[in-house]
Amino acid sequence: MDKQQNWSTELYHGMEVHVTALRKDDAKHQWDYTVRVCEPGVDATAESELAAESGDDADYVSQSEALAAGFAKGYAMVDQIRQQ
């Protein structure tokens, strides 16, 4: 996957959801995403500061589709964290 990561961030129920869409190396029109969830103001790049992190094995046809899927996953992760 492409090493450059451009993170999009949204605040959801008091947590920051960071999503980046990455083009897969082996296919022109396949994208994946990475999600990181943390408390507001915390460095999302520091593994020790994360509340949760995820991706999936699906392939998305566009960057915007991957971002949308990433935010949906991030919101679900926050909902799960908040229920604990």
Secondary structure, DSSP 8 states (H G I E B T S, - for coil): --S----EEEEETTEEEEEEEEE-TT-TT-EEEEEEEE-TTS-TT-GGG-SEEEE-S--BSSHHHHHHHHHHHHHHHHHHHHH-
